[in-house]
């Protein structure tokens, strides 16, 4: 395997792994809080579901970025491109915005959503307001995804 291709695949793996790990942690925070509420009031499942699922979107963003890298290097089509070391490093660096912003924002989004679940359990009318707070954290993961996509578009393979 060429070192350039290895760099590119490390970038894809970082995007997938860090975003997925952050989403798992974030969903864990929110899910724990929701399970506490559901133990007393199981009818609030629908209200809690969106707040629990929201931190999972960063995992999707990381997967999308990894998929774009795999397409760019020809891994999915079976026609793997010859990639120089500098191109591989460019691809790796292009994956870092979503890898880092997705990882950190998913964890913090889980904490915000857990707090929103606590509020929504006592005041169901505030559940959409709590969802907005969680979505504000999402903004930075979306910016990381857009930055990674733009950077990947600029890499010539």
Secondary structure, 3 states (H helix, E strand, C coil): CCHHHHHHHHHHHHHHHHHHHHHHHHHHHHHHHHHHHHHHCHHHHHHHHHHHHHHHHHHHHHHHHHHHHHHHCCCCCCCCCCCCHHHHHHHHHHHHHHHHHHHHHHHHHHHHHHHHHHHHHHCHHHHHHHHHHHHHHHHHHHHHHHHHHHHHHHCCC
